Amino acid sequence: MIPTSILRVSNNCLLQVNNCAKRHYGRIMKRFPLYPDDTPIEKIPEYAFSKPDKDRRHLFSWGLCEHGAVGILRQCTKRSKKDTAPRYLQRPCRVRFGDFNRVIDVACGFGFTLYAVSTKSSLKVFGTGINTDSQIGYQSQRKDAPMELLLAPVPIRLPIDPHENVAALAAGRAHSLILVEREKGKGGRVLTLGNNSYGQCARPIEEGEEFNGSKMVHCVEGLEAEAIKSVACGQDHSLFINNRGHLFSCGWGDDGQTGLGVPGKKGSPSRVRGALENVNIVKATSSGDCNLAISDNGALYGWGNSEYGQLLQDHAAQIYSPVKINLPGVGPVVDIAVGGSFCAVLNEKGQIWTWGFGLLGFGPNVTQVSRPQMIPEALLGKSSFAWKKSKVVSIEAGLFHLAAVTADGDLFTWGRNKDGCLGLGNLRDQPFPLRVSIGATVLKVSCGVDHMAAVCSPFY
């Protein structure tokens, strides 16, 4: 037991220490008052977090680095003599160009990428990657020395008025299409640049024309006196849709990809007829030599190369005029995607149906499907146990792989993983859809041959 005298001394010491502390802190508070003007507590300002910017955009890219199409300079170049530049990016990486420019659209071609930005200046389109045929415009650091390879996005000088907007981009093997409109949603004109060996730039073919270092930018005015509202590129051909829903094409047509009824080159856009004669087309797409189109009522049409049964026409390897493709049990089609040897459609229920040859989403043992089959929805994140019951809203395709975006902004990829273009963190082919780890909400994705790019909205 502690003696009472010791407890009395201890209590006195504590009391003296407390009094000393009060006097010390009292002097400090008088010298440095917390609220100099005696502000009432209820009027003390509170810090509030700023509201998220819904218009903010992030840009991601992945795949082969060597040609510069990913647009990430620090990843493509050596930082020291001991450093080795990576050959490919296996996962999505944020492109710094998107942090300083509001990217509204992206298009991946064969080894190059185009970006459309929202700005008040006339420099509204940028590009990076292979530029051997001036598909990214004339780029030069020295006189008469055009650059054939660009490792970071550069502006493309185009005859665009600052009051005009870039509505859409499309990229082929070595040519580019840029849809420019003055009023949003009203359609407009198309600017073409790059290789025109087959007439894919919608201008007359000139034998022996040199495309390396070319400054040619061709303007395609409204077809049939109507504004152009949609564009698409195949490998070496181009597709245009005007405000009346009429489809036009030009370029290489030896496999029927122009849909004009006869093979050969076509240097000026001509209307595609056949089964599309009295149909209002709302979208057309291609990535190689096969084409799909959908009408305003969800009907599906196709033409071009069908060596792997992509167009569901028995005993016909090439279809030179559009035919209607019947899809029993699928229902109205809302989106389409075409690869080099396969086709895919998205119906209004958010279900993806694929057919043709390749890794179509049904596992490693199924590489060819003669009739459309639905990919199990559980592979695309739909489950009765999931708190998100989101459905697929858009699909895209490269020559060898497919991609799907859900309403929640999740991205799924599958197919041949050429140079890590699936963004799954490895180089293995993916036989069924797998979610890509990307730190943002995906709004738009574009597939190249060996790389991909995505425009996203940040989570915060």
DOTOR-500625 format. One record per residue: residue in one letter; x, y, z of N, C-alpha, C, O in turn. Coordinates in steps of 0.001 Angstrom, whole numbers, plus 500000, padded with zeros to 6 digits. Layout:
N
AXYZXYZXYZXYZ;...
END
This chain:
460
M500853498813500000500000500000500000500895501245500000501903501304500704;I500485502278499160501258503509499070500899504421500238499719504636500514;P501914504964500933501650505859502081500862507092501652500969507553500515;T500054507626502601499204508789502318500024510026502041499620510864501235;S501158510161502685502002511340502474502535511405501056502637512479500462;I502875510239500522503383510201499136502282510549498149502524511268497180;L501038510035498392499916510350497520499608511839497532499279512422496498;R499720512487498773499440513911498893500459514713498091500092515686497432;V501735514319498136502767515019497374502559514854495876502714515807495112;S502209513650495462501967513376494031500809514208493508500902514776492420;N499720514290494259498566515066493829498911516545493712498458517213492782;N499714517066494651500127518465494582500973518728493337500820519754492673;C501870517784493032502709517942491829501866517960490572502077518794489692;L500900517038490480500014516996489305499223518282489184499025518788488079;L498759518829490332497990520052490304498831521212489817498355522048489050;Q500109521271490265500988522335489813501293522216488319501343523215487602;V501498520969487862501756520763486430500562521189485590500735521817484546;N499358520856486028498147521219485274497975522734485233497630523287484189;N498208523396486333498082524850486364499104525509485455498800526480484762;C500326524972485462501386525514484607501021525356483141501220526268482339;A500471524159482789500082523890481390498959524830480964498961525324479837;K497998525083481858496894525974481528497397527375481248496972528019480289;R498332527857482117498857529201481907499647529273480597499562530257479862;H500424528205480316501252528174479092500383528199477845500599529006476941;Y499414527324477804498553527272476614497602528458476544497151528845475466;G497306529025477701496486530222477684497199531372477008496607532112476223;R498523531519477332499298532575476679499385532337475164499302533281474379;I499552531073474760499628530756473330498321531091472622498338531658471529;M497173530742473241495882530985472623495594532481472495494956532929471542;K496100533271473517495905534707473415496738535301472294496308536217471593;R497952534753472137498838535280471096498420534796469715498463535544468738;F498016533533469654497594532949468373496191532355468532496041531138468643;P495158533216468542493795532713468748493344531851467569493722532088466422;L492528530845467883492010529961466829491055530707465917491089530521464701;Y490218531537466478489280532342465704489482533802466087488864534278467039;P490339534524465361490674535915465748489470536819465842489438537713466688;D488495536615465013487329537510465017486168536930465798485024537363465662;D486490535928466627485436535303467443484278534810466578483111535038466896;T484611534142465497483586533630464593482778532548465282483359531621465845;P481463532634465255480643531579465865480908530237465179481234530179463994;I480761529176465947481048527844465424480173527510464223480621526878463266;E478905527950464290478003527595463168478391528282461860477931527883460790;K479243529320461943479645530030460725481048529649460253481567530247459310;I481654528675460893482977528232460465482858527574459091482045526663458932;P483633527998458096483519527407456756483941525941456753484887525555457440;E483241525143455986483540523725455858484116523444454481483672524017453486;Y485109522557454425485704522194453138484786521224452414484331520242453000;A484517521489451165483656520626450351484435520147449132485114520932448470;F484332518869448846484988518323447669484297518835446406483076518989446375;S485082519093445377484518519571444123483723518459443439484023517276443603;K482733518844442691481910517875441980482710517266440826483520517957440207;P482492515977440531483240515340439437482908515977438097481761516333437826;D483923516113437275483750516701435954483293515611434991484078514734434628;K482040515661434579481496514634433700482103514687432301482064513696431570;D482656515820431928483237515960430593484707515558430551485315515559429481;R485275515221431679486689514852431708486890513499431029486050512608431151;R488003513348430316488286512118429584489708511632429875490626512429430070;H489865510330429899491164509695429989491364508836428744490404508317428174;L492610508694428335492935507926427141493887506799427521494911507026428164;F493536505580427115494361504410427391494713503719426081493965503776425105;S495878503062426086496321502345424900497193501172425310497802501192426380;W497257500142424459498076498966424762498302498161423476497617498351422471;G499281497264423542499639496462422376501080496706421951501928497031422782;L501360496549420660502711496691420135503191498138420240502473499068419873;C504404498316420741504977499653420940505881500090419802506047501290419580;E506470499152419076507566499472418174507186500454417076508029501233416630;H505939500433416634505537501355415570504976502665416110504597503533415324;G504913502831417418504488504101418003503002504319418065502565505389418489;A502192503341417656500742503551417601500107503678418975498998504201419085;V500780503210420035500206503353421370500306504788421864499585505176422783;G501188505580421266501256507003421599501890507310422932501677508397423470;I502672506381423495503308506597424791504805506642424562505450505597424473;L505359507820424466506755507996424102507697507400425138508685506764424771;R507417507587426416508324507113427467508395505588427500509380505026427979;Q507378504925427003507393503478426984508062502934425730508449501766425685;C508197503777424711508692503309423427510168503604423216510770503072422283;T510761504432424052512148504825423852512998504446425050512480504259426151;K514296504333424840515230504018425906515550505275426705515728506350426133;R515621505140428024515956506270428885517448506317429194517956507355429618;S518156505209428989519596505162429186520175504053428312519438503287427690;K521490503980428275522124502971427436521837501564427948521789500616427164;K521649501425429251521375500113429813519898499751429724519525498596429926;D519076500719429428517641500507429365517272499842428046517880500114427011;T516284498981428091515743498378426877514273498747426781513512498537427725;A513877499288425658512492499696425472511605498470425346511977497519424659;P510437498462425990509540497312425882508993497179424460508726498178423791;R508834495960424018508333495722422666506822495889422620506279496273421585;Y506139495610423711504687495737423734504209496043425151504912495783426128;L503032496585425242502365496837426518501262495806426662500340495755425848;Q501355494980427703500389493907427868499138494350428611498132493641428613;R499194495504429234498032496039429960497763497472429517498667498142429018;P496528497953429693496226499341429327497093500325430099497229500216431318;C497675501278429396498480502336429997497874503685429624497402503891428506;R497901504582430580497299505893430363498197506733429460499396506864429708;V497614507287428432498342508119427479498265509564427954497174510110428114;R499415510180428179499445511539428735498815512548427788498336513594428225;F498811512245426498498176513155425546496714513393425923496199514495425734;G496050512378426449494657512520426843494451513356428083493334513803428344;D495519513583428869495395514416430062495397515899429727494883516710430497;F495962516253428604496058517656428203495119518013427053495005519181426684;N494449517012426488493501517242425395492258516402425637492347515237426025;R491103517003425404489854516257425599489574515426424344489024515931423365;V489950514169424384489773513272423238488320512810423184487783512318424176;I487689512969422027486285512595421866486107511384420968485040510769420976;D487121511025420197487019509843419351488416509316419051489391510066419078;V488504508012418764489776507381418466489548506307417416488508505649417407;A490526506128416528490456505101415489491823504474415315492814505177415120;C491880503145415385493133502410415234493200501788413844492306501044413441;G494274502102413115494503501509411811495553500426411895495786499861412963;F496185500134410779497220499111410741498544499745411155499324500174410304;G498797499805412459500035500369412964500011501862413200501073502455413390;F498860502495413199498759503920413519497429504191414201496497503391414114;T497352505335414885496163505707415642495825507170415395496714508019415330;L494531507459415259494029508821415093493225509221416319492492508409416883;Y493367510497416735492613511036417862491886512305417415492470513159416748;A490627512421417783489869513654417578489709514342418927489304513708419902;V490021515626418991489953516371420246488949517508420128488691518029419043;S488395517875421272487462518996421332488247520257421670488768520396422777;T488327521163420722489090522388420907488523523475420003487827523192419028;K488835524732420347488368525854419539489338526199418406489026527027417550;S490502525572418401491460525818417331491150524933416131490240524105416182;S491901525107415064491694524315413857492445522989413910492252522141413039;L493301522793414917494030521528415071493177520587415911493304520537417134;K492318519852415243491345519008415921491631517524415787490973516715416441;V492597517142414957492918515729414749494416515529414943495226516302414432;F494773514491415684496165514138415939496377512676415548495424511901415470;G497616512314415307497916510940414940499285510514415413500147511352415678;T499488509205415520500783508653415908500936507275415300499949506590415034;G502196506867415079502458505549414520503060505616413130503760506569412787;I502781504594412331503322504492410976502725505563410075501513505778410063;N503597506234409318503144507308408429503824507209407064504118508229406441;T504072505988406602504786505783405336503993506266404131504574506590403095;D502650506318404260501805506739403146501063508031403453500039508323402835;S501570508803404398500962510080404806499549509895405330498712510788405196;Q499278508737405929497962508528406535497766509376407785496644509526408268;I498875509937408317498795510892409432499139512288408919499495513165409706;G499039512494407643499330513794407062500815513997406834501627513123407137;Y501157515141406305502568515458406045503216515906407338502816516912407924;Q504227515154407791504952515462409018506440515522408690506992514569408140;S507091516636409022508501516800408692509178517711409696508632518748410075;Q510383517315410131511199518166410985512212518962410175512689520010410609;R512531518453408998513446519138408097512804519215406722511921518421406400;K513238520157405920512683520348404592512961519121403721514076518601403680;D511916518679403033512012517539402113512495516275402812513179515455402198;A512153516106404076512501514893404811511296514446405631511299514604406852;P510260513890404990509039513493405707509301512362406690510102511463406433;M508606512426407823508771511419408877507847510243408601506649510418408375;E508422509033408622507665507823408340507224507096409603506431506158409525;L507717507508410755507354506874412019507261507928413105508189508710413308;L506140507943413799505895508922414862505625508165416154504766507284416199;L506362508511417203506256507799418471505341508481419471505095507937420547;A504839509642419146503924510368420024502939511149419157503259511485418016;P501741511443419681500740512160418883501220513517418397501811514289419152;V500957513797417122501284515084416504500033515604415788499204514807415350;P499888516916415664498704517457414984498751517220413476499816517241412861;I497583516996412903497441516852411456496800518124410938495684518470411326;R497497518811410074496981520084409548495962519791408444496288519212407408;L494726520205408698493619519924407801492837521200407525492851522118408345;P492155521275406382491316522454406081490013522427406876488935522202406325;I490135522663408190488977522643409082488800524019409696489751524614410203;D487584524514409646487258525792410263487160525606411783486652524582412239;P487636526575412571487545526433414034486129526198414541485950525620415613;H485110526639413783483722526455414206483187525076413828482080524719414230;E483948524299413066483532522943412713484023521950413762484965522223414507;N483369520803413802483728519762414760484003518456414024483414518179412979;V484898517669414582485167516338414046484185515372414686484209515160415899;A483323514787413867482263513917414380482698512463414480482232511744415364;A483592512010413585483989510604413586485302510424412840485667511230411985;L486003509348413182487246508984412522487152507533412062486414506734412638;A487913507204411014488019505820410559489410505622409979489957506525409347;A489986504437410195491347504164409747491413502789409102490889501813409639;G492065502720407940492251501463407241493687500993407329494374501261408315;R494149500283406288495516499797406315496507500949406174497514500986406882;A496237501879405278497150503009405084496400504249404639496969505095403949;H495141504378405014494386505596404694493463505949405851493126505100406677;S493062507216405899492267507736407008491075508523406489491149509173405447;L489968508454407235488760509225406943488410510066408158488460509588409291;I488053511332407915487702512259408995486391512938408646486315513688407673;L485357512678409437484044513277409218483956514600409965484114514646411185;V483703515672409227483656517026409794482247517576409604481685517486408512;E481677518144410659480341518730410573480307520065411302481032520278412273;R479461520951410820479342522280411433478332522276412566478523522967413566;E477249521499412425476253521365413481476214519918413933476190519004413108;K476209519710415231476270518366415774475075517541415348473928517960415502;G475355516355414806474301515438414395473689515725413044472795514999412608;K474151516774412365473573517140411073474336516529409896473897516639408752;G475476515884410169476276515354409071477120516443408436476987517619408774;G477983516050407519478837517043406881479652516463405752479142515710404924;R480939516823405724481827516372404663482921515492405245483131515458406458;V483617514778404361484661513851404796485989514250404179486067514527402982;L487035514280404996488396514523404534489130513184404491489070512414405450;T489820512904403388490559511657403244492028511952403012492372512939402362;L492889511110403536494321511242403323494973509872403444494451508968404095;G496149509744402789496867508483402816496920507818401458496812508485400429;N497085506514401453497255505730400232495959505677399426494886505416399969;N496078505930398122494920505915397228495151504989396025494613505217394942;S495954503949396233496289503041395127495069502357394551495047502025393366;Y494045502138395375492839501455394921491630502384394875490511501939394619;G491854503676395123490746504627395135490058504728396477488962505283396562;Q490674504201397541490038504197398858489891505575399471489138505747400429;C490605506571398929490467507948399429489401508734398673489300509952398815;A488609508030397871487465508632397169487880509713396186487186510719396039;R489002509514395514489440510420394455490051509599393324490423508445393537;P490160510167392134490678509417390981492054508817391253492892509423391919;I492266507625390728493530506915390905494547507437389896494273507510388698;E495721507798390399496810508251389531497929507213389566498533506972390611;E498192506612388431499226505587388359500595506179388709500973507241388215;G501322505472389564502655505920389961502673507045390971503734507622391214;E501545507380391570501510508460392565502343508087393789502269506956394269;E503121509018394286503967508805395454503226509321396687502877510499396764;F502993508437397639502224508805398832503112509181400012502663509876400923;N504342508740400009505256509110401079505599510598400975506145511050399968;G505275511338402013505514512775401994504474513558401235504706514719400898;S503331512957400955502274513657400216501540514639401131501313514353402307;K501177515780400587500406516788401319498943516815400879498201517737401219;M498538515807400128497185515753399584496163515461400680496291514477401409;V495154516316400793493988516096401643492760516312400768492497517428400321;H492014515246400526490877515320399616489586515504400402489402514894401455;C488700516340399893487414516596400535486304515903399749486114516173398563;V485580515017400410484434514327399818483173515069400248482782515035401415;E482558515727399300481344516485399615480155515540399758480274514334399545;G479001516111400123477791515325400301477475514491399080477567514975397952;L477106513254399294476764512335398222475260512385397992474469512286398930;E474874512542396708473463512710396334472874513935397038471736513917397505;A473672514987397101473237516271397679472824516145399141472090516994399647;E473279515108399823472979514929401234474284514911402024475322514487401516;A474222515371403260475404515372404113475758513945404518474881513090404641;I477043513699404722477508512388405154477434512319406682477891513230407371;K476861511240407202476684511134408648477493510018409284477596509960410510;S478079509118408473478834508009409039479892507537408055479673507572406844;V481044507092408565482133506590407727482709505323408354482610505108409562;A483314504488407504483974503278407970485050502898406977484952503202405788;C486085502226407476487200501777406638487348500273406718487282499679407794;G487551499662405550488023498298405512489523498331405342490169499334405645;Q490080497234404858491523497205404673491971498202403614492869499007403857;D491352498151402449491692499075401357490444499602400671490474499862399468;H489361499763401392488153500364400830487468501208401894487764501093403083;S486554502054401451485888502996402357484385502937402161483897502648401068;L483651503216403242482190503210403231481677504534403776482211505065404750;F480631505065403139480025506333403547478507506156403612477926505479402763;I477865506758404612476406506750404724475939508188404790476437508967405603;N474970508555403930474461509924403956473223510022404824472785509032405410;N472656511225404907471525511475405786470255510751405371469311510658406155;R470223510246404169469045509511403708469182508014403936468293507243403574;G470289507604404533470490506189404792470997505417403598470902504190403564;H471544506130402600472116505471401425473592505204401666474304506045402215;L474046504026401250475426503624401462476232503769400177475770503388399101;F477438504319400292478345504505399160479685503862399515480049503758400687;S480413503434398480481707502801398722482672503120397598482270503534396511;C483951502921397877485006503080396884486224502307397360486307501928398529;G487175502070396452488394501373396815488539500041396122488036499840395016;W489231499132396780489527497816396212488312496909396339487718496795397412;G487943496254395219486735495428395234486902494056394631485918493464394189;D488122493521394596488341492213393976487644491081394712487325490060394102;D487402491234395998486668490226396766485229490642397035484554490052397879;G484761491659396317483386492116396481483174493072397627482032493387397962;Q484269493555398250484122494383399444483482495744399174482958496360400102;T483509496226397944482829497498397658481328497307397470480571498272397584;G480883496090397187479453495818397036478823496401395806477604496565395756;L479631496725394795479122497386393590478760496406392479478410496826391377;G478838495113392753478404494113391776479505493559390900479340492491390311;V480620494253390799481726493804389949483037493995390691483146494901391517;P484050493149390412485355493338391045486121494491390414485712495024389383;G487227494872391031488073495929390484488173497127391407487577497155392483;K488946498126390963489164499351391729488089500379391393487578500422390274;K487763501194392369486784502265392172487285503514392879487412503534394103;G487576504586392082488169505783392648487185506852393066487585507854393658;S485907506668392777484903507650393202483772506900393892483402505813393448;P483217507449394961482154506757395699480925506524394832480439507444394173;S480428505305394833479210504928394116478247504284395090478650503657396069;R476974504449394803475974503917395719475934502393395661475967501795394586;V475863501780396844475760500328396962474284499959396947473498500422397774;R473932499126395999472505498789395840472245497339396241472479496983397396;G471777496505395342471442495129395694470322495103396712469282495726396499;A470510494394397815469479494285398848469300495577399629468374495687400433;L470177496563399404470067497838400128469291498893399359469249500051399774;E468680498516398253468043499477397350467060500397398063467126501614397889;N466166499853398848465133500664399515465241500545401037464233500491401742;V466465500505401521466705500301402945467416501516403536468304502092402907;N467024501894404734467665502998405457468775502424406332468504501861407393;I470025502568405887471165502020406613471613503006407695471748504202407437;V471838502498408893472258503349410012473707503108410407474331503971411025;K474254501933410054475654501663410368476209500614409422475516499669409045;A477473500790409040478209499805408248479605499695408830480147500677409337;T480189498509408761481511498315409351482300497266408593481738496411407908;S483629497350408732484541496399408119485912496589408751486237497673409235;S486717495524408745488110495648409185489052495002408187490261495229408233;G488502494194407282489299493534406261488625493622404910488551494694404309;D488128492477404429487470492419403119486014492012403205485363491842402175;C485481491851404420484075491495404618483351492678405244483932493410406046;N482076492872404882481304494023405366479959493590405930479344492638405451;L479520494301406950478176494147407495477532495521407602478213496531407779;A476203495542407491475445496785407650474120496453408310473580495362408126;I473596497402409082472292497218409714471378498372409332471822499503409137;S470101498060409231469096499060408872468454499634410122468749499207411238;D467572500609409923466928501254411061465969500330411797465592500627412931;N465559499212411185464679498267411869465433497040412392464811496062412808;G466764497087412372467556496014412949467840494844412045468278493796412519;A467603494991410739467911493913409798469392493945409442470015495006409459;L469959492779409117471387492640408856471643492334407387470944491527406775;Y472672493001406824473055492808405425474568492635405366475296493131406226;G475036491912404322476455491685404201476911491496402776476108491170401902;W478194491697402529478807491496401222480324491447401387480864491862402413;G481003490931400356482452490861400385482961489441400510482332488498400030;N484113489293401164484761487993401301483995487102402279483678487516403395;S483702485870401845482969484925402692483614483545402630482921482528402618;E484951483516402592485660482247402486485453481355403698485570480135403589;Y485151481936404845484938481155406059483460481141406466483133480883407624;G482587481415405518481154481389405789480664482561406600479634482465407268;Q481398483694406554481000484846407373479638485406406985478924485939407833;L479270485290405703478019485885405236476892484870405139475815485176404627;L477144483653405634476110482606405721475460482296404375474277481960404308;Q476249482412403303475778482063401962476523480800401526477731480839401291;D475817479703401422476446478429401104477085478459399722476508478977398766;H478297477891399635479022477702398372479297479029397659479307479069396429;A479518480099398397479858481392397783481005482001398569480834482378399728;A482190482103397939483362482640398619483418484157398561483974484791399457;Q482845484748397511482793486198397380481366486626397029480726486056396146;I480894487636397740479558488187397496479756489609396988480209490480397732;Y479414489847395708479712491138395081478600492180395253478819493364394999;S477422491750395677476322492679395961475725492333397319475695491159397689;P475254493312398061474715493046399399473555492060399382472704492088398493;V473544491201400373472454490243400566471947490386401997472687490785402897;K470691490058402186470130490085403536470506488794404248470379487704403689;I470972488929405496471389487776406284470324487499407338470048488332408200;N469735486312407250468701485918408201469346485326409448470236484479409363;L468884485784410599469432485338411881468296484829412760467799485568413610;P467876483575412569466767483033413377467094483042414861468154482575415278;G466171483579415653466319483587417094467151484715417651467234484870418869;V467772485510416796468632486591417279467827487837417614468063488479418637;G466880488178416755466091489388416962466737490597416325467749490459415638;P466177491795416535466741493013415935468189493246416359468536493079417529;V469022493631415407470441493870415649470664495347415926470122496202415226;V471468495654416953471742497054417312473205497437417079473522498624417000;D474102496449416969475505496751416693476146495561415990475681494427416106;I477228495844415254477887494832414438479398494979414528479911496058414826;A480116493870414265481574493880414228482028492795413258481442491714413201;V483080493097412495483582492163411485485091492034411628485801493037411698;G485585490787411671487012490527411684487476490028410335486763490149409339;G488665489469410300489179488966409046488500487693408591488435487421407392;S487983486894409544487373485616409189486142485297410024485716484143410076;F485564486297410678484392486059411528483515487295411577483937488387411194;C482289487115412053481343488219412231480709488115413610480653487037414202;A480236489237414111479556489278415402478459490328415354478610491378414730;V477351490028416023476246490986416114475801491082417568475962490148418353;L475240492233417901474691492489419232473212492778419078472834493684418336;N472369492023419766470931492267419655470459493214420748471242493631421602;E469189493547420717468662494544421644468609494056423089468400494856424000;K468795492758423309468837492217424662470237492282425267470433491928426429;G471200492730424483472565492784424964473319491477424797474339491269425454;Q472843490599423940473473489310423699474367489385422455474006490013421459;I475529488742422525476473488725421406476414487370420717476521486324421357;W476240487409419393476206486201418579477380486262417594477575487277416925;T478152485189417506479309485162416617479277483916415741478633482920416068;W479991483998414618480142482859413715481319483110412785481812484233412676;G481763482052412115482909482149411223484067481313411742483852480252412329;F485288481779411530486479481041411946487330481903412874487533483089412616;G487826481301413959488675481999414911488289481657416333487489480750416568;L488860482387417289488492482237418697487275483124418944487401484319419208;L486096482512418851484850483270418791484194483480420151483141484111420237;G484802482961421212484241483172422538483611481943423146482947482039424179;F483804480773422524483186479542423011484201478547423573483885477369423735;G485403479003423867486414478129424429487460477719423409487306477988422217;P488536477063423872489657476734422986489360475639421975490071475513420978;N488320474843422212488043473721421321487070474069420197486787473230419341;V486563475285420194485621475712419144486272476841418352486361477974418826;T486721476522417150487389477520416308486629477811415025487037478689414265;Q485551477112414763484747477378413570483288477096413863482936476024414354;V482438478071413556481000477970413775480306478359412475480512479458411962;S479490477464411948478849477715410649477590478554410766477193479193409792;R476946478572411936475732479344412162475885480182413427476610479787414340;P475216481328413497475375482193414677475066481480415980474043480809416112;Q475975481638416950475792481084418283475980482198419305476804483095419126;M475202482124420375475260483170421401476351482852422423476444481732422926;I477167483852422717478161483711423777477433483746425121476637484655425354;P477683482780426013477012482794427323477162484141428022478264484678428138;E476052484668428477476060486001429084476865486045430373477354487106430760;A477010484896431048477782484870432279479250485208432022479928485725432909;L479749484919430810481125485246430479481338486735430305482476487205430306;L480256487484430156480328488924429973479855489677431220479447490836431149;G479918488991432357479649489646433632478214489652434085477903490234435125;K477309489013433326475905489025433720475612487815434582475870486681434178;S475066488053435783474779486976436716473671487405437659473540488586437982;S472870486436438102471796486743439052472348487091440429471638487656441260;F473628486751440676474245487049441969475014488361441939475395488886442985;A475241488889440748476019490122440633475155491325440990473976491382440639;W475753492286441693474986493487442056474809494406440866473922495259440858;K475666494231439844475505494970438596474887494047437559475481493026437213;K473730494379437068473101493581436026473167494363434719472151494734434131;S474373494591434303474608495412433120474639494538431878475007493365431939;K474249495118430751474291494392429491475276495058428547475644496216428741;V475703494328427529476633494839426537475913495876425671474776495665425249;V476591496998425414475975498068424626476686498303423298476113498922422402;S477936497817423149478642498006421891479704496933421728480216496393422709;I480033496625420459481071495641420162481975496196419070481544496993418237;E483233495765419086484220496163418084485071494950417730485123493972418476;A485737495029416580486578493907416158487807494392415416487754495374414676;G488921493691415624490100493834414796490133492661413825489142491941413700;L491223492459413153491309491340412228491223489998412943490690489032412398;F491757489939414188491856488649414856491218488610416238491279487571416895;H490613489687416705490064489680418052488814490528418143488503491298417234;L488096490381419255486836491083419488486871491804420832487637491444421726;A486031492825420955485916493577422204484463493950422425483720494187421472;A484061494000423691482692494375424048482729495338425222483546495189426131;V481836496335425202481725497335426271480331497232426865479343497185426132;T480246497198428189478960497105428866478448498494429245479164499488429128;A477205498542429697476600499815430098477291500408431310477215501618431527;D477963499589432106478700500068433277480115500491432936480864500910433818;G480499500386431652481828500804431243482896499756431406484082500086431392;D482514498485431562483494497399431627483868496969430218483026496970429320;L485128496600430023485632496170428726486023494699428783486754494273429678;F485523493921427809485865492511427671486539492307426317486116492895425322;T487572491488426272488251491177425018488485489674424918488579488976425928;W488579489191423678488907487789423437489348487628421975489079488479421128;G490038486503421706490545486239420367492048486041420382492632485683421405;R492664486278419240494105486133419137494790487331419799494463488482419508;N495723487053420675496367488102421465497683488528420812498754488353421392;K497599489076419627498794489467418880499489490633419573498937491728419684;D500722490375420040501544491405420697500846492044421889501046493226422167;G500036491274422588499385491776423800498236492726423543497883493514424421;C497640492672422355496593493647422000495306493464422793494445494342422758;L495144492345423512493932492148424305493996492881425639492966493075426284;G495192493292426062495325494064427296495079493268428556494670493834429569;L495320491965428520495027491093429658496246490788430511496157489995431449;G497385491403430204498573491209431011499421490021430622500344489656431349;N499121489402429472499910488273429007499863488246427479499232489093426847;L500544487257426901500590487127425444499846485887424960500000485481423808;R499049485289425825498301484090425466497009484447424751496357485435425088;D496641483638423759495357483821423101494234483562424101494350482710424981;Q493150484311423947492040484222424886490807483659424165490249484333423300;P490366482420424509489272481781423762487872482200424180486904481841423508;F487737482942425259486422483410425692486572484790426319487680485156426710;P485495485571426430485605486949426933486179487008428346485837486210429218;L487063487982428537487671488215429844487739489721430080488068490490429176;R487423490129431309487400491556431621488814492128431650489734491526432205;V488966493306431040490244493998431009490334494910432230489394495643432536;S491454494861432916491667495708434090492092497096433626493246497318433259;I491149498017433648491411499386433207490779500328434229489599500188434552;G491536501266434729491086502096435842490198503254435447490470504395435820;A489146502986434704488225504038434288486995503387433671486951502173433472;T486002504210433374484790503736432710484957503896431209485114505014430718;V484925502808430485485170502826429043483960503393428313482830502955428530;L484207504372427442483170504981426625483248504532425173482225504253424547;K484463504465424640484669504108423236485972503336423123486977503711423725;V485954502252422346487151501461422141487340501227420654486367501114419910;S488587501153420221488902500895418820489964499806418750490900499789419550;C489812498895417787490714497752417648491556497901416397491024498099415304;G492864497807416552493759497726415420494145496279415168493479495365415656;V495203496063414418495682494708414174496446494182415375496254493034415776;D497311495006415957498148494579417069498159495580418210499064495551419043;H497182496456418263497063497383419387495628497840419515494826497654418600;M495298498445420661493962498974420907494069500302421642495096500616422244;A492994501069421582492923502341422305491502502531422815490544502064422199;A491373503219423944490062503426424553489950504833425116490880505336425747;V488807505465424884488464506745425506487594506437426705486581505748426586;C487990506950427869487315506587429117486917507831429909487387508943429667;S486039507586430851485646508609431821486171508186433185486000507027433562;P486806509084433941487365508699435245486265508326436237485125508771436104;F486607507521437214485647507107438237485224508278439114484078508334439562;Y486138509216439365485864510299440312485476511564439582485208512585440215;
END
